[in-house]
Amino acid sequence: MTSALAVVPQHGWSPAALAAGAPARTVAITVPFCRVQGVIETEIGFELWLPVAGRWNHKQLGAGVGGDAGTFNYADLPRGVNRGYAAATTDTGHKNIAAAWMLGDPIRLANYELRGNHRLAEVARQIITTFYGEAPQHSYFVGCSGGGRQGLKEMQRFPQDYDGIISGAGGPKTPEMTVRRMWELQRRDQNPGVMTPADWQLIAREGARACDKADGVTDGVAEDPRSCAFDVSALQCPGEAREGCLTAEQVRFAQAFYAPLRDENGRALERDSSRVSWSTRADHGWLLAPSATPSATT
């Protein structure tokens, strides 16, 4: 441990050391707690927020970090501590301001991949037990995106760490996802004005509507995209462009956008793209399942 600080209930508290001129991210704290900061081994930074004894719910919470990590989850820590959890998070052994943090040090890659959160679970449990005089009765983990991937790795490799895991939007194929995202951004920038946010929302809305009933309930949710087949060409305007449909150019763009990513020789870069290649478009509002043939893709 490098520091331990008593924090009292307050609104507008900022847990992070902010750069000059950066907007302050503040949180509301409703439970007094001890803020523990420290380093595991040589560089796995962590924070553990411990509610005062009378407000602890006898449970431990691990909070994953999205993207390339390198920071702390200051969104789920306050949510956890306000509900009585002893909540912990880790930067997985590096800082996100270091552009080349992974180069030349395989242990940093291992810490980011899986060791950082495993060691966090172990060390946090030890500190919690010492602080309260008893071990937590249950332990849980929550994470989204990169944090969701961390949750999946915990479940697969260290199932003894947590009794339950909420893994949202987990990204298990980071290299492929990163290349696809870069390609998507290039396509967008090379074709300015082809698609508007309203056009993407049209695809999202009509795609969800087409697949909504597959689970037997009409509730605005396409529960299992694997059972969904939606052809974006169904949205093409019968004549001139108008509201509520897409032009032929827009249909072609959307089809290419969600087709399997290929290299300059036409070779598919994504695994299983010969069958079904999944693309998550969180900013468009729904999960699309492009097939191997662009004409049947969204």
C-alpha positions in Angstrom: 0.0 0.0 0.0 1.2 3.5 -0.8 -1.6 5.5 0.8 -4.8 5.2 2.8 -7.2 8.2 3.0 -10.5 8.6 4.8 -13.2 9.9 2.5 -16.5 11.3 3.9 -19.9 11.5 2.1 -20.0 14.4 -0.4 -21.2 15.5 -3.8 -18.9 16.5 -6.5 -15.8 14.6 -5.3 -13.1 13.9 -7.8 -11.0 10.7 -7.3 -8.5 11.3 -10.1 -5.5 13.6 -10.3 -6.5 15.7 -13.3 -4.3 17.3 -15.9 -4.3 21.1 -16.1 -7.3 22.3 -17.9 -9.0 18.9 -18.1 -12.7 18.8 -17.1 -13.2 17.4 -13.6 -15.0 14.1 -13.4 -16.9 14.1 -10.1 -18.9 11.4 -8.3 -21.3 11.5 -5.4 -20.2 9.6 -2.3 -22.9 8.6 0.2 -20.9 6.2 2.4 -17.8 7.0 4.4 -14.9 4.8 3.3 -11.1 4.3 3.4 -9.5 4.8 0.0 -6.5 2.5 -0.3 -4.0 3.0 -3.1 -1.1 0.7 -3.8 1.1 -1.3 -6.1 1.1 -5.1 -6.5 4.5 -6.7 -7.3 6.4 -3.9 -9.1 3.9 -1.9 -11.1 0.3 -3.3 -11.0 -1.4 -0.2 -9.6 -4.6 -0.6 -7.7 -7.3 1.1 -5.7 -9.5 -0.5 -3.0 -12.4 1.5 -1.5 -13.4 0.1 1.9 -16.7 1.2 3.4 -16.7 1.8 7.2 -17.4 -1.4 9.1 -21.0 -0.6 9.8 -21.8 0.0 6.1 -19.9 -2.9 4.6 -22.3 -5.5 3.0 -19.7 -8.3 3.5 -19.0 -8.5 -0.2 -16.1 -7.8 -2.5 -16.4 -6.2 -6.0 -13.8 -6.1 -8.7 -14.2 -3.5 -11.4 -12.7 -4.0 -14.8 -11.2 -1.3 -17.0 -12.0 -0.9 -20.7 -9.8 -0.4 -23.7 -6.2 -0.9 -23.1 -6.6 -0.3 -19.4 -3.8 1.8 -17.9 -6.2 3.7 -15.6 -8.8 2.9 -12.9 -12.5 2.3 -13.1 -13.8 5.4 -11.3 -17.3 4.7 -12.6 -18.0 1.4 -10.8 -15.9 2.1 -7.7 -18.3 4.7 -6.3 -21.3 2.6 -7.4 -19.9 -0.3 -5.5 -18.9 1.5 -2.3 -22.2 3.4 -2.2 -23.9 0.0 -2.1 -21.7 -1.3 0.6 -19.2 -3.3 -1.4 -15.4 -3.3 -0.8 -14.6 -2.3 -4.4 -11.3 -2.6 -6.1 -9.8 -1.9 -9.6 -6.4 -2.1 -11.3 -4.6 -0.4 -14.2 -3.2 -3.9 -15.0 0.4 -2.8 -14.6 0.8 0.3 -16.9 -0.4 3.8 -17.5 -2.3 4.8 -20.6 -0.2 7.8 -21.2 2.7 5.5 -22.1 2.3 4.8 -25.8 4.9 1.9 -25.9 4.1 0.3 -22.6 3.9 -3.2 -24.0 7.2 -3.2 -26.0 10.1 -5.2 -24.6 8.5 -6.5 -21.5 6.4 -9.7 -21.8 5.3 -9.5 -18.2 3.4 -6.3 -18.9 1.5 -8.1 -21.7 0.7 -11.0 -19.3 -0.4 -8.5 -16.6 -2.7 -6.8 -19.1 -4.0 -10.1 -20.5 -5.0 -11.7 -17.2 -2.5 -11.5 -14.3 -3.4 -8.0 -13.2 -7.0 -8.7 -12.3 -6.2 -12.1 -10.8 -3.6 -10.6 -8.5 -6.0 -7.8 -7.7 -8.6 -10.3 -6.5 -6.1 -12.0 -4.3 -4.5 -8.9 -2.8 -7.9 -7.1 -2.3 -9.3 -10.1 -0.5 -6.2 -10.1 1.9 -6.6 -6.4 2.7 -10.4 -6.7 3.1 -9.9 -9.6 5.6 -7.4 -7.7 7.6 -9.4 -4.5 7.6 -12.7 -6.0 8.7 -11.4 -9.0 10.6 -13.3 -11.4 8.4 -13.2 -12.5 4.7 -15.9 -11.4 2.3 -18.8 -13.7 2.1 -19.2 -13.3 -1.7 -17.1 -11.8 -4.4 -18.2 -10.3 -7.8 -16.7 -8.8 -10.8 -18.2 -6.3 -13.3 -16.7 -4.9 -16.5 -17.6 -3.8 -20.0 -15.7 -3.8 -23.3 -12.1 -4.3 -22.3 -13.4 -4.9 -18.8 -15.8 -7.4 -20.2 -12.8 -9.3 -21.7 -11.1 -9.2 -18.3 -14.2 -10.7 -16.8 -14.2 -13.5 -19.3 -10.5 -14.3 -18.6 -11.2 -14.4 -14.9 -14.0 -16.8 -15.5 -11.9 -19.1 -17.8 -8.6 -19.0 -16.0 -9.3 -18.1 -12.3 -12.8 -19.3 -11.6 -12.1 -19.3 -7.9 -11.6 -15.5 -7.8 -15.3 -14.6 -8.0 -18.7 -16.1 -7.3 -20.3 -14.1 -10.1 -19.2 -12.1 -13.1 -21.0 -9.5 -15.2 -19.1 -9.3 -18.5 -20.6 -6.8 -20.8 -19.6 -6.3 -24.5 -16.5 -8.4 -24.0 -13.9 -8.1 -26.8 -12.2 -11.5 -26.9 -10.4 -10.8 -30.3 -8.7 -7.5 -29.6 -6.2 -7.5 -32.6 -9.0 -8.3 -35.1 -11.4 -5.8 -33.5 -8.7 -3.1 -33.6 -7.9 -3.6 -37.2 -11.6 -3.6 -38.2 -12.3 -0.5 -36.2 -9.4 1.3 -37.9 -10.7 0.2 -41.3 -14.2 1.4 -40.4 -12.9 4.8 -39.5 -11.0 5.0 -42.7 -14.1 4.1 -44.7 -16.1 6.7 -42.9 -13.5 9.5 -43.4 -13.0 8.5 -47.1 -16.7 8.7 -47.7 -17.9 11.9 -45.9 -21.6 12.5 -46.0 -22.6 9.2 -47.4 -24.3 8.1 -44.2 -25.9 10.3 -41.5 -26.6 9.2 -37.9 -30.3 9.0 -39.0 -29.4 6.5 -41.7 -27.6 4.3 -39.3 -30.5 4.5 -36.9 -32.8 3.5 -39.6 -30.8 0.3 -40.1 -30.6 -0.3 -36.4 -34.4 0.2 -35.9 -35.5 -1.9 -38.9 -32.9 -4.6 -38.2 -34.1 -5.0 -34.6 -37.8 -4.9 -35.8 -37.1 -7.7 -38.3 -35.6 -9.9 -35.7 -37.6 -9.0 -32.6 -40.1 -11.8 -32.8 -37.6 -14.6 -33.2 -37.5 -15.1 -29.4 -41.3 -15.2 -29.2 -41.6 -11.9 -27.5 -42.0 -8.5 -29.2 -40.1 -6.2 -26.9 -37.8 -4.1 -29.1 -34.8 -6.4 -28.5 -33.2 -8.9 -31.0 -32.2 -11.3 -28.3 -30.1 -13.7 -30.3 -28.5 -12.1 -33.4 -27.4 -15.6 -34.6 -30.9 -16.4 -35.5 -31.4 -13.1 -37.3 -31.2 -12.6 -41.0 -31.7 -9.0 -42.1 -30.9 -7.7 -45.6 -30.2 -4.0 -45.6 -31.1 -3.8 -49.3 -34.8 -4.1 -48.2 -34.4 -0.4 -47.1 -33.4 0.8 -50.6 -35.7 3.6 -51.9 -37.9 2.4 -54.8 -37.2 5.7 -56.6 -35.5 8.9 -55.7 -33.9 9.4 -52.3 -36.3 10.3 -49.5 -36.7 10.1 -45.8 -37.1 6.6 -44.3 -35.1 4.7 -46.9 -31.6 4.4 -48.3 -30.1 5.2 -51.7 -28.4 2.5 -53.7 -25.0 4.0 -52.8 -25.9 3.9 -49.1 -27.0 0.3 -49.3 -23.7 -0.7 -51.0 -21.7 1.3 -48.4 -23.5 -0.4 -45.5 -23.1 -3.9 -47.0 -19.4 -3.4 -47.5 -19.1 -1.9 -44.0 -20.3 -5.0 -42.3 -18.9 -7.6 -44.7 -15.9 -9.7 -43.5 -12.7 -7.7 -43.4 -10.3 -8.7 -46.2 -6.7 -8.0 -47.1 -5.5 -6.7 -50.5 -5.6 -10.2 -51.9 -9.2 -10.8 -50.8 -8.3 -13.1 -47.9 -10.6 -12.9 -44.9 -8.8 -11.5 -41.9 -11.5 -12.4 -39.4 -11.9 -15.9 -38.0 -14.9 -18.0 -39.0 -15.8 -15.4 -41.7 -16.6 -18.2 -44.0 -19.7 -18.9 -41.9 -20.7 -15.9 -39.8 -18.7 -12.8 -38.8 -20.1 -10.8 -36.0 -19.7 -7.0 -35.8 -20.8 -5.0 -32.8 -21.9 -1.5 -33.6 -22.6 0.0 -30.2 -22.9 3.5 -31.7 -25.5 2.4 -34.2 -27.6 0.6 -31.6 -27.7 -3.0 -32.6 -25.7 -6.1 -33.2 -25.3 -7.0 -36.8 -24.4 -10.4 -38.2 -22.8 -10.1 -41.7 -22.4 -13.3 -43.7 -19.8 -14.2 -46.2 -21.7 -12.7 -49.1 -22.0 -8.9 -49.0 -25.4 -9.0 -50.6 -26.8 -10.7 -47.5 -24.9 -8.5 -45.0 -25.9 -5.5 -43.0 
